[in-house]
Amino acid sequence: MQSEPAPAVSFRHVHKSYDRKIPAVRGLSLEVAPGELLTLLGPSGAGKTTVLMLLAGFERPDAGEILVDGHPVARTPPHRRGIGIVFQNYALFPHLTVAGNTAFPLRMRRFQRAEREARVARTLELVRLQGLEDRLPSQLSGGQQQRVALARALVFAPRLVLLDEPLGALDRQLREAMQFEIRQLHKRLGVTILYVTHDQAEAVALSDRIAILAAGTLRQVGTPQALYDEPESEFVARFLGQNNRLPGRVDAVEDEWAIVRLDCGATVEAQVADAEPGRACVVSVRPERIAVAAVSAAEMGEGALPAIVREVIFQGDHIRLRLEVGLPGAPPAAVTVKRPAGVPLSGLEPGQPAAIAWQPHHARAFRPEAGR
């Protein structure tokens, strides 16, 4: 039988602290498959860039092991790890042309001139910079500078490419265009990419899988759809995508279902994530999963909750409704609902009564976590 290929990258119980007190990375165990584009996603201070610096060799772990293609790299200096890197600020040499910046890794590796020129030409064509070989970085747009940084990382055919917030300095429209460029390059080359960002939409658009970090700890790893639809904790649910957070208490758990009495007075059913019977919990429901209508809860049907429309916001491709939800005598809960633009609101106006409902399998019950 043919054995499975070794992971392109393996982190095994890796720990790193800069001050010997607060860990920047806590016991990280993570594998990246050959040819995979895996994104490290998390808020500022989550440890994303530290993970990249450890893999690149610019930092050393306090404990644990890092392997590339099945081989430990602890004793391998950065320039011998065969890794291409793109930093957020691109780190281009201002005195070198586009061709000179792209050729720099080849010069360091003592490639012959003819091979250097051939590789530079092929790589600049790959990133659509042919004809700009003689320009300096100061003569380029932000998107063109980003392409030069990509070309420099790819020109020596590395087995692994690290991208650290490479689109952070670009405006939204250019960022979206460059997301497509990076995805197409990845598909065309089949190179393994470890990508760092704090931008949720960017991670979802680019990634084969996403690893979500918080305070140096890996919280969950999976495909973008799996993380969005099946978060394992409240942190993941509210960090990846928009989310309604309804506090309550678990009355009972039956198989994978929780019966939850919400603080707003209603009793609902939700899938169990990590909530426990008799404990406080948070029910998580995505805004696009909620149905809303200008009818009574009784008219909408079983499981519907009464609501009052408080705000209607046009957001281009969709309408966002903010509502107060709850039974009489209970404190209302704030709920956001999304509707596609162009769908008639049919009486859903600020100050008017309405009702909302969702399918139980679209709700998940979590232990509450501090922070937002």
Buried (B, 14 or more C-beta within 10 A) or exposed (E): EEEEEBBBBBBBEBBBBEEEEEBBBBBBEBBBBBBBBBBBBBBEBBBBBBBBBBBBBEBEBBEBBBBBBEEEBEEBEEEEBBBBBBBBEBEBEEEBBBBBBBBBBBEEEEBEEEEBBEBBBEBBEBBEBEEBBEBBBEEBEBBBBBBBBBBBBBBBEBBBBBBBBBBBBBEEEBBBEBBEBBBEBBEEBEBBBBBBBBBBBBBBBBBBBBBBBBBBBBBBBBBBEBBBBBBBBBBBBBBBBEBBBBBBBBEEBEEEBBBBBBBBBBEBBBBBBBBEBEEEBBBBBBBBBBBBBBBEBEEBEEBBBBBBBBEBEEEEEBBBBBBBBBBEEEEBBBBBBBBEEEEEBEEBEEEBBBBBBBEEEBBBBBBEBEEE
